[in-house]
Amino acid sequence: MIVQIRPSELAQWLDNASQHGEPVVLDVREPHELQMASIKANGFKLLTIPMGVIPPRLSELDPQQPIACLCHHGGRSMQVASFLKSRGFAHVANIAGGINAWSAEVDPTVARY
């Protein structure tokens, strides 16, 4: 089962997860989406790896590091979180609602598209 966190709950999740290493927010959106809207790293490391290239780039991720996955609305990031969990990643969460919810709950300066 994948932990679902709302963007407004991310700070608390990061605090709890930091005991397992530096938390990562993994943005799995495509480059053109990143140009439209992106978040700023604040209390976490931000990695951007499009969903389609996660498998060949899996070695760039630490299975012991806490990872919260992000996409546009939460569907692709949920698939990536499930994939990571199936590959032995111990501390994985999905940011429910994606960057769209991030704009509504955390930072209204982030563009909605």
C-alpha positions in Angstrom: 0.0 0.0 0.0 1.3 3.4 -1.0 1.0 6.3 1.5 -1.1 9.1 0.1 -0.2 12.6 1.3 -1.8 15.9 0.3 0.6 18.8 -0.6 -0.4 20.6 2.6 0.7 17.5 4.6 4.1 17.1 2.9 6.1 19.2 5.5 4.9 16.8 8.2 5.7 13.7 6.1 9.2 15.1 5.4 9.8 15.7 9.1 8.9 12.1 9.9 10.7 10.6 6.9 13.9 12.6 7.4 15.0 10.0 10.0 15.6 7.7 7.0 17.8 10.1 5.1 17.4 13.3 3.1 13.8 13.3 1.7 13.3 13.6 -2.0 10.4 14.9 -4.0 10.5 13.0 -7.3 8.7 15.0 -10.0 7.8 12.5 -12.8 6.2 15.0 -15.2 7.5 15.6 -18.7 9.9 18.5 -19.5 7.2 20.6 -21.2 5.1 20.3 -18.0 8.0 21.4 -15.9 8.3 24.6 -18.0 4.7 25.4 -17.3 4.8 24.9 -13.5 7.3 23.7 -11.0 7.9 23.7 -7.2 10.8 25.0 -5.3 12.8 22.6 -3.0 12.2 23.6 0.6 13.4 21.0 3.1 13.8 18.3 0.5 15.8 17.4 -2.5 13.9 17.9 -5.8 14.6 15.4 -8.6 12.9 15.6 -12.0 12.8 12.3 -13.9 10.0 11.7 -16.4 7.9 8.7 -15.7 8.9 6.9 -18.9 12.6 6.9 -18.0 12.3 5.9 -14.4 13.3 2.2 -15.0 16.6 2.9 -16.8 17.4 5.7 -14.3 16.5 3.7 -11.2 20.1 3.6 -10.1 20.0 7.4 -9.5 17.6 6.8 -6.6 18.5 5.4 -3.2 16.0 2.7 -2.0 16.5 3.7 1.6 15.8 7.4 1.0 12.3 8.7 1.6 10.7 9.6 -1.8 7.4 11.4 -2.4 6.3 11.2 -6.0 4.7 14.2 -7.8 2.9 14.6 -11.2 0.1 16.8 -12.5 -2.9 15.3 -10.7 -1.4 12.2 -8.9 -2.1 9.4 -11.3 1.4 9.0 -12.9 3.1 9.6 -9.6 1.0 6.9 -8.0 2.2 4.4 -10.7 5.8 5.4 -10.1 5.4 5.1 -6.3 4.0 1.6 -6.8 6.8 0.7 -9.2 9.4 2.0 -6.7 7.8 0.0 -3.8 7.8 -3.1 -5.9 11.5 -2.6 -6.4 12.2 -2.6 -2.7 12.1 1.2 -2.0 11.2 1.4 1.7 9.8 4.9 2.2 7.6 5.9 -0.7 4.6 8.2 -0.8 2.4 9.7 -3.5 1.5 13.4 -3.4 -2.2 13.2 -4.0 -3.6 15.8 -6.3 -0.2 16.5 -7.8 1.1 19.9 -8.7 -2.5 21.1 -9.3 -3.3 20.5 -5.6 0.1 22.0 -4.7 -1.0 25.3 -6.3 -4.3 25.2 -4.4 -2.9 24.2 -1.0 0.7 25.3 -0.7 1.8 27.9 -3.2 -0.8 29.8 -5.4 2.1 31.3 -7.5 2.6 27.8 -9.0 0.7 27.9 -12.3 -2.2 25.6 -12.8 -2.5 24.0 -16.2 
